[in-house]
Structures are given as structure tokens and as C-alpha cells.
């Protein structure tokens, strides 16, 4: 190490400008480290003050655990002491959650100091306790901690097994932060196996969730991993941008471990680009931080990077010095992947120094480590773990579906039982009546007069029944006439065909009510050079749905005309309040959950921007430029009272010539049919949209294609719901 600083000093003496720059960087780095340590010390002092007056209860256990976590990198001995005190007191109080936290803290302290054996033991103790008390959050943390240990040891099968367990549990309790971290960890394992497609898929999923949650720590980590993938694919400029973005976020939140990693990676990118003057400053900053944190794993990594740099600039003695030092640390820590990389570099360096014996020894070690880390069985097990996760997820969905079927079957059995009882009662009555007739025949003389009277009464009752039947038929016809009239009213309220012809050059509306009137409706309004279009699906179908649809249409006209500039999200917020007020919805569990799902679009004719908001109903756009289908998801809540209400989101989308916009209710996708008698599904509907556009069908032809496909799919089955699909192609909207 002294030798490396000597060469740096000689270089800096020859380049005064570089010397000034490095002095500034070192000053800023030391200042930031001092400032962070001051904050950490302040937090520790505050916790110590609280600890001094704490009673021997669960609050003291939590204080001891918090102190241990704060000091885990700054002062290992104190941190370990506080964590062990927490475990002892929690055990005395039978405070299981505190015990689990304490064992995880002890494991983390050993982990950051590269004592993986003791870290593993304590993480497993913490996991066992969390499982006993059904603490899912604690179990998720423990699974991730165990996965981290197995990963740094190169045991990718065990690492992935624990990360998938964490992901599964996070999905079950809807822990989005845990889901993001698990996807990030799984992506890292796939990256280590050079499965870049799956790695990028998992990192991207993690990044989306972290951005939504505003989790800067996860953002910094995931952004860094995406940079690593770009680096391996030789996209150095893209990788550099991701590393610098991760560095910026990490500095902002004082995440020193990630800062050190970013420094090393940025230096490596400059090394790949052969910009050698920029390499060493970043490696030095990384080494300073990691030594301060006593991060042995990080120190080993950056020493390897120094060796790679000196190999590249053909300073082989220095390269060997750094690589051998890193090899020694990596063997001590049991880091198989590091040993592989170092052995490869040492083989090159020794061969350049004509030390072929050492070169051969390291080449053999490199090959051994490669076979150990990347054998066919490992890859197969990783694939099986991924498939097992998907299988478990599908199995859970199947169980839920079976429970629904069982509930329907129970209801059917009850109905059949009621019918059977009624039938037995009827048979019993008939039997009694037969006995009565039999006895009546025994008294024929007396019965004749009685029978005559009964015949007269029967004739009278028959006439009454005929009159009653006639009245029922008349009432039924009146109801049917009323519903038909309601259908004409509903049709009149819906926007006429001329509205669409006047404003869209190419469109279609496929509208197939299940009954005479429909719970689905479409709506259109042109205002201030903006076209507002909606497709909605009200609760139920037939007359109840139709009433709600008329409410929805009336309220939409009122809301949009009342407000000059209102976003699509705000329109849905206001519509929800109107519906809740009109239906007197208070949130009582006994009241009906009537409402509607809707997709609402506003098209700005001047800017060619489409603003979209949705309640359950998505928006699908076929992009003519890329020949791809894009789906924009709606908020997962209805236009009705809901236990987790929040404002509806407005999404803005740029539309271009030839783009096709599709809005639809769930009736088409939910139709039962096909060879296996199952739902059509939204995925198949998206594929149908893509096929029709790739075949360059006009919109009216697309309507006919959709209608034919629906008929061919349904076959002899009843139509299960109202069907509404609207398609609009952007050729030239009319101002």
C-alpha cells in the first residue's frame, strides 16, 4: 500500500493541476465523512441518554437494538455488547419480537465484519423466532440477510432460495418495499450467472416499485445494478450514467457502503474506456471509505481493481502486489467469485513477468473456481426455483378459484334441497287428497251433491285463474314495454353516432348489451379544442346497471361543464363523490357496494397529448411507429365508496399519427367460451388488437373482426355481461 501511495505522489508532483484537484476531492470526502459521523454520534448520544433512564421493559430492549444498529459499523464491540444485552433482556421478558431483532442485529454486526459463520447462526435464530410469532416482516428481513451471506460466499443456489422465499412472503402481505428488495437481490444472482435478461427484468421491477415508494436507498442500489449490466454488455457510457446517478443518491442519503461501491465502479468504467488518468482517484476514494468502515469484503474488491488497473498499464509488479493481497483476504473470507477473478488476473500478470509456474497455478485455480460457480446443476436449480415460485403463485390463485366454485356448489345444493322438500310436500298433499277421494267414494250418495258443488267451485276458480293469468301477462307486457322505452331513453342519452363522425376520421363502437338495457355506457364531449371520451361499466347489468349508467352520464356532463380546466383524475374524484352522495354510501359493511369502473381520456388536439385516468378499466394504445401494444393500468379502486380511497392518477401520453386508442369494459374479456369453456381474457384481447393493426385493418373492419371473434368464442354459451369496446385511430382529429 505504501508503494502505491509513493507512485501516486510522484505522479502528482509532475502534474500540479491534478494535485490541486485531488486535494479538493480529499478535503470534500473527509468533510462529508466527518459530518455523517457527527450525525451518527448525535443519534447514538440521544439513544444513550434515553437508555440511562429506561425501565427494564420492552422499550429498553428496543433502545438497545437501535443502539446496536447505529454502531454496527462504527464500533463493533459496543454494538455487539448492546445487541447481546437486548437479546438477554428480551428473553427475560419473553419479548419474542425483541429477541428476533437482537439476533438479526448480532448477525449483521458479524456480517459487516465478514464473520459469516457467526452471522449465519444468529440470522437463523432470528428467523426461527420470527416464524414462531408469525412476524412476516421479520421473516422477510431474515431471508434477505441469509441470502446475502450465501451470495457473497458464492453459494448462488442457497442465496436464490432465500431471496425467493422473501419475495413470496412480501407478495403475500403486499409489502412493496420488501418486494423491491427481493427483486433486486434475485437480479444480482442472475447477473452473477450471466443471465442478463432475467437480471435486468428483476432490477427493472425493483426500480419501478422503489420510484413509486420514493425509497432512495433501494433506488441507489438498483440503479447501480443496472449500470453493472450495461457495463458487462460493453455499454460504458450508459453504465457510467447509472453509476453516477447511484452515487448522487447515495451521497444525498449518506449511504457510505454504496458510495464506496460507486467510486470503485466509476473508476473501472474509466479503466474500460482507457481513460487511465481518471481511474486511480476513484479507487483511492473507495479504499479510504471501506477502510474507515472496516469493510473487509469491499477492501478485497477494490484491491482487485487496483491490480486490474496496474495490469492494464503494464505495471505488473504493482499489479501482482495488489492482487496477492486481495487473494489473501478473499481466501480468508471464503469469497469464491473474488478468488476466480483474482486468479485470472494473476495468471496474466505472472505470465507477463515470465513466471510461468505461478501463471499456470493461477490459471488452474481460475478454471476450478469457474466450474464450481457455473456448473450445469447450479443453473438448473436456479431455473427450478424460479419456476417453483411461479407454480406456488398459480397454485394459490387456483385455490382461491376452487373456493369460489365450492361456494357456488354449496348454494346450488341448498337450492336443490329446497326444491326437493317442496316436491315431497306436494307429493304428500296429493297423497292425502287421494285418500280423501277414496273415502268420498264410500259415501257416494252423500258425495254426489258435494261433488257437484265442488265442480261449480272449480269452474269458478278456473275462471279466476284465467283472469289472473291474463292480468300477469298484461303486467309482464307492460314491464317489457317500459324496459324497451327505457332502452330508447338510454340510447338517446348516449352520444349519437354523428358526434363521433364529426370528430374522428376512423373509429368504431362495439356495443352488445346482455339485456334490453345496459349497465355499460360510453360518453363523449368536445370542449376547448379537447375531446373527452369515456367507457364505463356499472355494477350489474339490465335495469339496475342502466339506472347507474344514466347517473354516470348526467354527472359527467355536469362535472366537465361546471369546471373550466379540470384534469381527468379530478373528474373521477368528483364523480366518485357524486355517486357516494347519490347512493348514500357511508362505508357500512351491510350496504350495497354499487358503483362503476371507468376509463376516461382527454385528447388535447393542439398538443396531441392524451391524458388518461381509470377506475379498474385500463387504456390500450397500439403505437404505429413501433408496431407494439402499450397498456396503461388504472387505479385499483371503483367509482364508489372504498376502504382505501386516494385521488385518481392522471397519466399523460404522447400520441402520433396512426396510433390506435382502445377503451373497453370487462364484458368481452370475461365471456365464457372456447374449446375449454373458459374466459376469453384481457391478454387474448390485447393480442387481437395487435393482430388487427399489423394486418392494417380499418376501424370498421376491426369492429367486424371483434364481433366475429366474440361470436365464435361464445358459441352456445349465454352472454355473461354487457360488452362495450371502443376504438379510435389517430389519423386527423378535427378541431
Secondary structure, DSSP 8 states (H G I E B T S, - for coil): -HHHHHHHHHHHHH-HHHHHHHHHHHHHHHHHHHHHHHHHHHHHHHHHHHHHT--SSHHHHHHHHHHHHHTTTT-HHHHHHHHHHHHHHHHHHT-HHHHHHHHHHHHHHHHHTT-HHHHHHHHHHHHHHHHHTT-HHHHHHHHHHHHHHHHHTT-HHHHHHHHHHHHHHHHHTT-HHHHHHHHHHHHHHHHHTT-HHHHHHHHHHHHHHHHHHT-HHHHHHHHHHHHHHHHHTT-HHHHHHHHHHHHHHHHHTT-HHHHHHHHHHHHHHHHHTT-GGGHHHHHHHHHHHHHHHT-HHHHHHHHHHHHHHHHHTT-HHHHHHHHHHHHHHHHHHT-HHHHHHHHHHHHHHHHHTT-HHHHHHHHHHHHHHHHHHS-HHHHHHHHHHHHHHHHHHHHHHHHHHHHHHHHHHHHHHHHHHHHHHHHHHHHHHHHHHHHHHHHHHHTHHHHHHHHHHHHHHHHHHHHHHHHHHHHHHHHHHHHHHHHHHHHHHHHHHS--HHHHHHH-SSEEEEEE-SSSS-SEEEEEEEETTEEEEEEEEESSSHHHHHHHHHHHHHHHHHHHHH-SS--HHHHHHHHHHHHHHHTT----TTS----EEEEEEEEETTTTEEEEEEEB--EEEEETTTTEEEEE--BSS-BS--TT------EEEE--TT-EEEEE-STTTT-EETTTTEE--HHHHHHHHHHHHHTT--HHHHHHHHHHHHHHHHTTS---S-EEEEEEE-S----
